[in-house]
Amino acid sequence: MRSAKKPNGEQPPAPDNAAAPSANRPDSQKTETPPLRGASNEQLKSRTKLLGLRVIRLVDALPKTTAAQIVARQVLRSALSVGANYRAACRARSRAEFIAKMGIVEEEVDETHYWLEIIGESELMDGARFGSLLDETSELTAMVVASIRTARKGAR
C-alpha cells in the first residue's frame, strides 16, 4: 500500500520494480547493457527465434542424402544458437559480458549464412526457396555488429 504524499507534501519514491525504464528517464536503466539502435531487444528476440523456426522448415525440406543431412545438422545447430545466444546476451550482467555474448551471436549468424550458401552452391535446394533467409542472416549480422560497436563506444 502506498500513501499518496508524505507529510511534507512530497511524493514517495516509486520502488525500482514499479515500472519499466522509460526512454525519457535515462537514469532509470539499471543495467549497463546498451539499448540497440534501430531495433528493440524484443524485435531482435523475435527475429532470431523466427530465423531458427524458418531453418527448421528448410532442413525438413532438404533431400535425405548423407551430405544434405550433415549440412542440415550444421545449419540447424548454428541457426538455433543465434536466438539462444542473443537471449543470453540480453541477460548479461555487465557491458563486457554483453559484448562477449554478442560476439558469439555474430559468429553463429555468420556460420548460419555460410551453411545456407553451401546449400545453395551445392544445389541441395533451389536458392529461390531460401534466398530470403540469406538476406535475413545478412541483416541480423549487420544489426549485431552495430550493437557491438555501440556497446564498445559506450564502454570508453
C-alpha positions as CSV (number, residue, x, y, z in Angstrom):
1,M,0.0,0.0,0.0
2,R,1.3,3.4,-1.0
3,S,0.4,6.7,0.6
4,A,-0.3,9.5,-1.9
5,K,2.0,12.0,-0.2
6,K,4.5,12.3,2.6
7,P,3.6,14.8,5.4
8,N,5.8,17.4,3.8
9,G,3.8,17.2,0.5
10,E,6.5,15.3,-1.5
11,Q,5.7,12.1,-3.4
12,P,7.3,9.0,-2.0
13,P,9.8,7.4,-4.5
14,A,8.5,4.6,-6.5
15,P,10.1,1.2,-5.9
16,D,12.7,0.2,-8.5
17,N,10.5,-2.6,-9.9
18,A,7.4,-0.4,-10.1
19,A,7.7,0.4,-13.8
20,A,9.9,-0.4,-16.7
21,P,12.6,2.0,-17.7
22,S,11.3,4.9,-19.7
23,A,13.0,6.4,-22.7
24,N,12.7,9.9,-21.2
25,R,14.3,8.7,-17.9
26,P,17.8,7.6,-18.9
27,D,18.9,7.2,-15.2
28,S,16.2,4.6,-14.7
29,Q,18.1,2.0,-16.7
30,K,19.9,-0.2,-14.0
31,T,21.9,-2.4,-16.4
32,E,25.0,-1.5,-18.4
33,T,23.7,-3.3,-21.4
34,P,23.2,-0.7,-24.1
35,P,19.9,-0.4,-26.0
36,L,20.0,-1.5,-29.6
37,R,19.6,1.2,-32.2
38,G,17.1,0.7,-35.0
39,A,15.7,-2.5,-33.4
40,S,14.5,-3.2,-29.9
41,N,15.6,-6.1,-27.9
42,E,12.1,-7.7,-28.3
43,Q,12.3,-7.2,-32.1
44,L,15.7,-9.0,-32.2
45,K,14.5,-11.7,-29.9
46,S,11.6,-12.3,-32.3
47,R,13.7,-12.2,-35.4
48,T,16.3,-14.5,-34.1
49,K,13.7,-17.0,-33.0
50,L,11.9,-16.8,-36.4
51,L,15.3,-17.5,-38.1
52,G,15.5,-20.7,-36.1
53,L,12.0,-21.7,-37.0
54,R,12.5,-21.0,-40.7
55,V,15.7,-23.0,-40.7
56,I,13.8,-25.9,-39.1
57,R,11.4,-25.9,-42.0
58,L,14.2,-25.6,-44.5
59,V,16.1,-28.6,-43.0
60,D,12.9,-30.7,-43.2
61,A,12.7,-29.9,-46.9
62,L,16.3,-30.9,-47.7
63,P,16.9,-34.2,-49.5
64,K,17.6,-37.2,-47.3
65,T,21.1,-37.8,-48.8
66,T,24.1,-38.1,-46.5
67,A,25.6,-34.8,-47.5
68,A,22.3,-32.9,-47.2
69,Q,21.7,-34.3,-43.7
70,I,25.2,-33.4,-42.5
71,V,24.8,-29.8,-43.8
72,A,21.2,-29.8,-42.3
73,R,22.5,-30.6,-38.8
74,Q,25.2,-27.9,-39.1
75,V,22.8,-25.1,-40.3
76,L,20.2,-26.1,-37.8
77,R,22.6,-26.0,-34.9
78,S,24.0,-22.6,-35.8
79,A,20.6,-21.1,-36.6
80,L,19.1,-22.2,-33.3
81,S,22.2,-20.9,-31.5
82,V,21.7,-17.4,-32.8
83,G,18.5,-16.9,-30.8
84,A,19.7,-18.8,-27.7
85,N,22.8,-16.8,-27.5
86,Y,21.0,-13.5,-28.2
87,R,18.8,-14.2,-25.2
88,A,21.8,-14.9,-23.1
89,A,23.3,-11.5,-24.2
90,C,20.1,-9.8,-23.1
91,R,20.6,-11.2,-19.7
92,A,24.3,-10.1,-19.5
93,R,25.3,-8.7,-16.1
94,S,27.8,-6.2,-17.5
95,R,28.7,-4.4,-20.7
96,A,31.8,-6.6,-21.1
97,E,29.6,-9.7,-20.8
98,F,27.1,-8.3,-23.3
99,I,29.9,-7.6,-25.8
100,A,31.3,-11.1,-25.4
101,K,27.9,-12.8,-25.8
102,M,27.0,-10.7,-28.8
103,G,30.3,-11.8,-30.3
104,I,29.1,-15.3,-30.1
105,V,25.8,-14.3,-31.7
106,E,27.8,-12.7,-34.5
107,E,29.8,-15.9,-35.1
108,E,26.6,-18.1,-35.1
109,V,24.7,-15.9,-37.5
110,D,27.7,-15.7,-39.8
111,E,28.1,-19.5,-39.7
112,T,24.4,-19.9,-40.5
113,H,24.9,-17.7,-43.5
114,Y,27.8,-19.9,-44.6
115,W,25.8,-23.1,-44.4
116,L,23.0,-21.5,-46.3
117,E,25.5,-20.6,-49.0
118,I,26.7,-24.2,-49.1
119,I,23.1,-25.4,-49.5
120,G,22.6,-23.1,-52.5
121,E,26.0,-23.6,-54.2
122,S,25.9,-27.4,-53.8
123,E,22.4,-27.3,-55.3
124,L,20.9,-29.2,-52.4
125,M,18.0,-26.8,-52.7
126,D,16.9,-24.2,-55.2
127,G,18.2,-20.8,-54.0
128,A,14.8,-19.2,-54.7
129,R,13.4,-21.2,-51.8
130,F,15.6,-19.8,-49.2
131,G,17.1,-16.6,-50.6
132,S,15.2,-14.5,-48.0
133,L,16.9,-16.5,-45.3
134,L,20.3,-15.4,-46.7
135,D,19.0,-11.8,-46.6
136,E,17.8,-12.2,-43.0
137,T,21.2,-13.5,-41.9
138,S,22.9,-10.6,-43.6
139,E,20.6,-8.1,-41.9
140,L,21.0,-9.8,-38.5
141,T,24.8,-9.8,-38.8
142,A,24.7,-6.1,-39.6
143,M,22.5,-5.3,-36.6
144,V,24.6,-7.4,-34.2
145,V,27.8,-5.8,-35.4
146,A,26.3,-2.4,-35.0
147,S,25.2,-3.3,-31.5
148,I,28.6,-4.5,-30.5
149,R,30.2,-1.3,-31.8
150,T,27.7,0.8,-29.9
151,A,28.4,-1.1,-26.7
152,R,32.1,-0.7,-27.2
153,K,31.8,3.0,-27.7
154,G,29.8,3.4,-24.5
155,A,32.5,1.5,-22.6
156,R,35.1,4.1,-23.2
